[in-house]
Amino acid sequence: MSYLLTATCAVPAVGAVVTAALPAGSSEARRRTSKSVALAVSAATLALTATVAARFQPGGPRYQMTESHTWIRSFGIDFALGADGIGTVLILLTAVLVPLVMLASWHDADPEPRPDGTFENRRRTQGFFALILAVEAMVLVSFLATDIFVFYVFFEAMLIPMYFLIGGFGDRAGGPEAGRQRSYAAVKFLLYNLLGGLVMLAAVIGLYVIAADQNLATFDLPTLTGAIADGKLVIDPTAEKALFLGFFFAFAVKAPLWPLHTWLPNAMGESTAGTAVLITAVVDKVGTFAMLRFCLGLFPGASKTFAPAILVLALVGIVYGALVAIGQKDIKRLVAYASISHFGFIIMGIFAMTSQGQSGATLYMVNHGISTAAWMLVAGFLISRRGSRLIADYGGVQKVAPVLAGTFLLGGLATLSLPGMAPFVSEFLVLVGTFSRYPVIGIVATFGIVLAALYALLLYQRTMTGPVKPRMEGMTDLKVRELAVVAPLVALTLLLGVYPKPLTDIVNPAVDATLSQVHQSDPAPAHPVAATSGGEHQ
């Protein structure tokens, strides 16, 4: 048995402990040491995830490089891991983003000197980077877990380091006044997600009891989904709907799906730019991923029953998020509401239950993570220079910092799904897949693209163009470290926009397997074209 997946998850977990245990101090040398150790650990994790992706065989079994280690024998709980196509691309996304987040946040947690010459909490730097590694470890386990109980434990556990990242290391732009809502945002994030997790726990226990009554006392996902598909595990339709809703509610809060989204603008607005990227590009993806892996696999009948209602909620989220983003005065909250709109597209693609829709949704998870990370991190660089998140405080930036303005524009163009950039491929597949089964919803959803162009371009116009405002005159352009953060994200956005095949080759077999679990196939064309023996079309 290979231990590659265990090592992939263990390295950032051990790295978090080591980073947190490094000697504290206010000296730059000690801070640099803790940052360098954390960055090296994230680079090692990236190398391991790249190895997993390289070894994954798209035409092979559904779950590959599987591992199973007995954990709680009396309840049939194993620490079981396995990589499928969807999980593989998402662990790769996570491993790519974490070191870039660390580089972007290099000075975000440096302790500030007090008037008397002493420093605030000297363990601040170690704690910040250790928490990032802890989040990475828990997210990786969530994407790889094939035991439902193990998934649940890490799905909930990741809330703790995220709570401290939001509440303890929030945005310091503008001084204490700008971050006065940090505690509120952190508590709201925790309570919303804990509520969803508790509902899911009840559903997990219910599923176990039903399976145990039929001599399947296990939490092993492949075993349960296989038994459901073969008719060896029969769940009463009413019970199946209740269990589905229990799982889906937790994932919809995490995603976040309208109207369970209200924690996200607060959390992203009060976080550092790096933490905001972790929230929307990494942690929230666990919710949409879990809809594909658990909701559709375990509850195929209920998934089809509730699909139309979920599509309506997703459609409302698309339009609502975009409209509210247009009216935002805060840069970070604008990006947060834009993400709510994009998550609506992802969820719509999942529950359209077509191969194009689900392939597009999976690609959207990756591409949204990359493009939003680029947009948010450049916004963070901008905010750190001016010390304000308010759009009205900016103007004429492109004249004094053209590289910063150019990369900010690229992030905005990717967010509005400009052709040639990665999100366009995803959004196109989602809309085509949705239209083929739900044409009205597909048509209305296209208005989200128009609204995205409005909020992205208006933000650029208000911050980057026009006369240079007085406090903008001395603004510096992107530095080498900041360019090292942005360049890979821009490159990936352009590369995957013109050549997404490496990802689709990995994702498509897993999508086909998911559709077969819910006994769905792509709708036949409304007006099929048949060829005659003479080569003419009827």
N, C-alpha and C positions, 0 to 999 in steps of 0.2 A: 504493500500500500504506500502510495506517495504521500508525503507530508507537505507538499508545495502550498496547498491552500491554507493549511494551518500556519505555516511559516509566514505567508503573506499577511495574515491577520495578526499574528503574534508580534511581528517586528515593530509595527507602530505602537502596540500596547506596551511592550517592553521599553521602547524608546520614550514613551510618555513617563514611565516610572523613573527612568534614568535621568531624563531632563529635569523632572521635578526635584530629584534628589541632588542635583549639582549644587556646589557651594553658592550661597547667596552673597550678594555684595552690590554696592552701588558703582563699582568701577566698570568702565567700558569694556575692559578685557574679560571680566567674568560674564557680563551680559553677552558679549560676542561669542564666548565659548558655548553658552547654553543655546543660543540661536543656531550656531554652526552644527552642534550635535543634533538638534531637532531637524535641521535641513538635511543633514546626512542620512538620518533615519528615513525621512520622507523620500529621499532619492533611492535608498535601498528598497523601499516598498514599491516605488515605481518600477524598479528593475524586476522585482518579483512578479508584479502584475503583468508586465510586458512578457515575461516568461510564460505565465498562464495563458495569455492571449495567443502567443506563438504556438503553444502546444495544443490549443483547442482545435479540434477538427470539426468544421461545419457539417460535414456529412456523417459524423459519428453519432454515438448515443446522445440522448437528451442531456443527461448530466455526466460530466467527464471529470477525471482526476478526483473521483469521490473519496471521501474519508469518513470514517465513523468511529468515534471513541465513546465507550460507555460512560454515561454521566449519572443518571438516576435510574438504576436498573428496575426498581420496583414499579415504575410508571412507564417503562419502555422509552425513556428519554436518552438519546445519544447526541453527543456533539458531532453532528453530521454536516458535512460540507460537500458541495458539488457545484461545478460551473456549467451553466447553460449559456446559450448565445446572448441572451438579454443581460444576465448577470455579468458576463465577461466584459461587455462593452461599458457597463456602468462602473465596475471596479477600476477599469482603465481610466475612465473619466475622473473618478475620485482621486486616483493616484497621480494623475497629471495636474489636477488643480491644487492639491494640498501644498506641494513645494512652491508653486507660484503665489499662493495666498501667503505663505510664510515670507517670501521675499518682499511682497507688497506691504506686509505688516511689520517689516523689520524694526521700525522704531515706534510702533503703535503702543507697545507695552513698556517702554522705558520708564523707570520711575522718575518723577519730576522732583527737583530740589525744592525744599521749603525755604521760607525767608531766613530761618536760622542756620541754613547751610546743610542741614540733614536732608535725607531723602525719604520719600514715602515708601511704602512696602517694598523692601529690597528683594522679595521673592516674586515680584510682579512679572518680570520677564520670563523666568522659568515656568511659572504657573501658566502664563498665556500660551506658550508654545507646547507645553505638556498637554494642555486641554485640547489643542488642535489635533495632536497625535492621538489622543484618546477618542475624539470624535471619528477620526479616520478609521481606527481599528474597529469601532463598533459598526460603522457604516459598511465596511468590508464584510464583516460577519453577516450582516443583514442581507447583503446581496448574494452571499454564498450559502447561507444556511438552508439545508433541506429537511431539518427537523422544525416543526411548527413552534414547539415550545422554545427552542433555542432562538429562533427568529424573534419571538415575542419578547424574550428577556433583553436582547440587544436593541430591539426596536424601542423599548422603553428606556433602557440604560443610557442611550445617547442623549436623552433629554438633560441629564445632569450636567455633563460638561458644557453643553450648549447654554444652559441656564446661567452658568458662571461666566461664560464668554460674553453673553449679552449684558448681564447685570453688573459684572465686576470689571469688565474691560470694554465698556461702551465707548461711543464716539465722544472724544474730548474737544472736537471742533467748536470754537466759540466759548470754551471754558465751561464751568459747572452749570451755568444756566442752560446751555444747549443740551446737556445730558441729564436734566432733572427728571426725565421720565424713564430713565434706564431701568430702575427697579420695577416700575409698573409694567414695562414691556416684557421684562424677564419673567415676572410672575404670571402674566397673561399667557405667554408662550407655554410655560410649564403647565398651568392649569388646563388650558385647552387640550394639550396633547396628552396629559395624564387622564383626563376624562375619556378621550378616545381610546386610550390604552386599556382602561378599566372595562369599558364596554367590550373591547376585543377579548380580554381575558375571560369574561363570562362566556363568550362564543367559543373560545378555544376549549374551555372545560366542557361545554355542551357537546362539541364535536367529539371529544375524547370519550365521553360517556356513551354517546350513540354508537361509536365504533367499538367500544369495549363490549357492549351488549351483543354485538355480532362477531365476537371473538377476534377483534382487531384492535387490541389495546396498545396502540402505538401513536406517536406523533410524527412518524416518518411520512413526509409529503409524497414521495413517489409511490409508496405503498398504498396510501389512502386514495390518491388520484387514480391509480391503476385499479384499485378495488371498485371505485365508483364507476369508472368507465366499463369495467367487466360485469357490473351488476352484482358484485359480491358484497358491496356495502350499499345499502339502500337507506336513504334519508327521507323521511316523510316530507312532502312538499312544503307544508306549513313550517316545520322545523328548519328546513333548508333555507327558506326565506328569512327566518329570524336569525340564523347563523350568518347568512350572507350579510345582512344589515349590520350585525355586530362587527364583522371584519371590515366591511366597507366604511363604516362610520369612522373608525380609527384611521384608515388610510386617507379618507377624504379630508379629515382635519390636518393630517400631515402634509397633504399634497400642495396647497390647500384648495379645496373646491368651494365655490360660493354656495351657501352663505356661511360656511365655516372658516372663512378666510381672515377674519378681522384681526387675528393676532399677528399676521405677517407684516403689514405696514409698520406697526409699532416696533416689532422686533428688528426689522431691517433699518428703520429710521434711526434707532438709538444704538445700533451696533457700529463697530468699525467697518470699513469697507470689506476687509478680509473676512470678518465674521458674517457679514451680510451675504457674501459669496458662498460660504459654507452652508448657510441656511437654505438659500434658494437653488443653488446649483448642485448641492450634494445631499443634504439631509432630506429636503422635500422630495427628492427623487425616489427615496425609499417608499413613499406612499404610492406613487404611480406604479412603480415596479411591483409592489405587493398586490396591487389590483390585478395585474396580469398573472402573477404566479399563483396567488392564493384564491382570490375571488372567483376567477374563471375556472381554475383547475378543480377546486373543491366543491363549488356550487354552480355547475353549468346551467341547471334549470332556472335557478333564481337569477343568475346573471342575465339570461335572456329576458326574463320577466321584467326586471327593473331597468334594463338598458334604455328604453325610451325616456323614462323619467330622468335618468342620469344624464342622458344627452341634452335634455332641456336645461338642467342645472349647469352643465358645461357651457352651453350656448349663452346662458345668462352671464356666466363668469367671463366669457370672452368679451362680450359687449360692455358689461359693467366695468370690468377692470380697465379696459381701454378708455372708456369715457371718463372715469374718475382720474386716470393718469393724466389726461389732457388738462384737467383743472388743478393739478398739484402745483404748489409753490416751493416744495421741498424736493431736491434732486433725488434723494434716496427713496423717499416715499413714492415718487413717480416711477422709479425702477421697480419698486415692490408691486405697485398696482399693474404695471406692465407684465410682471411675472404671473400675477393672478390670471390675466388674460391668456398668457401662453399655456399655463397649466390647464386652462379650459380646452385648448386645442389638443393637448396630450390625452386628457381623459376622454374627449370626444372620439379620438382615434381608437382608443382601447375598446370602447363600448359600441362603436360602429360595427365591430366584429367582422371586419373584412381584412384580407391579408395586406392590402395597401394601407388601410387605416392603422393597423397595429404595427406594421413595419415603420410607418411614418411616426407613430407615437413614440416608439423606442428610439428612433433616430432623433426625434425632437427632444427627448430627455438629454441626449448627449449634446446636441447642437445648441439647445437653449443654455445648457450649463457653460459651454464655451463662450457663446456670444454675450450672455449676461455677465459672466465673469470679466470679460474684457471691458464691457461698458461700465460696470460698477467699480472695478479697480481703477480705471482712468478717472472716473468721477471722484473716487477717494483721493487720488493724487491731486486733483483740482481743489477739493475741499480742504485738504491739508495745507495748501498754499494760501488760501484766502481766509480759512477759519470760519466758514459759513456754509450751511447747506441750502440757503435760500437762493432760488434762481434769480431773483431780482438784484442780488448783490454782484452779479457777474455781467460782463459785456466786453466785447472786443478781444477776447482771449486769443483768437487765432492770429492777431497781429503781434502779440508778444510771446506766445508759446505755440508756434504753428504745428510742431510735432504732436504735442498734447491734443490740440484741437483736431488734428487729422485722425488720430487714433480714436478719439471720442466720436468723431463722425462715423468711422468704420464700425464701431460698436453699435451706434444707433441704426445704421443702415442694415446691419445684420439682424438687429432686433425687429425691424419692420419687414424682414424676409425679402430683401432685395435679391433678384435672380443673380446667381453666381456666388452667393454666400450660403453657408451650410443650412441655416434655418429654412431657406426657401424650399429645399428638397423635402424636408420634413413636413412643412406646412402644406405643400402641394399634395403629397401622398395622403395626408390626413383628410384634406378636403375632397380629393377624388374618392378615397375609400368611404367617406361618409355620404357623399352625394349618391354613390351607387346603391345605397340601401335606404338612406333618409334624405332625399333630394332637397326638401324644404329646409331642413336644418343645415345642410351643406351650403345652400345658397345664402342663408342669413349669416352664417359664420364668416363668409367672405368679407362682410363689412368690417370685421375685426382687423383685416389687413389695411383697409383705408384709415381706420382710426389709429392704427399703429404708426402709420406714416405721419399722422398729425402730431401725436405726442413726441415722437422721436425727432422730427424736423423742427418743431416749435422749440423743443428744449435746446437744440443746437443753435437755432437762430437767436434765442434770448441770451444764451451764455457766451457764445463764441463770436458772433458777428456784431456789427455796429461800432460806435466809438468806444475807445478804451476807457473804462471807468478809472477814476483816480487811483484806487487801491489796486488796480490791475497792472499798473505801469511797470512795476519792478518784478513781476512774476517771472520765475525761471521756467524753462522748458523741461521736458522729461530728462531725468538723469540716467546713467548707465544701468543702475539696478532696476529702475522703473521700466526702461526699454527691454531689459531681459525678462521682465514679467509680461509685458504686452506683446512682444514679438511672437512667441510661440502661439498665443491665442489668436492673433491675427492670421498667422500662417495656417493654423488648423481650420479657421473659419473659411478661408479661401480654398484650401485643399479639399475639404469635405464638401464644399459648395460645387465643385466641378468634378469631383471623383469620390462619391460616397460608397463605391463598390466594396472596399475592404470591410466596412461596417455592415452593409446589407448582406454580404455573404455569410457573416456570422449570425446575424439577427434572424434572417428569413426562416431557417429550419425551426428555430424555437417558436416563431410566430405560427408556423404551420401546425406545430404540435399543440399549441394553445388552442387554435381554432378547432382542431380535431377533438379536443377534450370537451368543448361545448357543442360539438356536432354541428358546426357551422361551415359553410363554404361561401365563396364569393357569389353574389347575385349574378344571374345570367344577364347579358345586355338586353335592354328593352327592345332593341331592334336589331337582332343578329343578322349578319351578312353571310349568306351561304353561297359558296362557289359552285357553279354548274360544271358538268363534265367538259364543256367547251371552253372553260376558263372565264365565262362571263358571270357577273354577279346579279342575283335576283333582287 
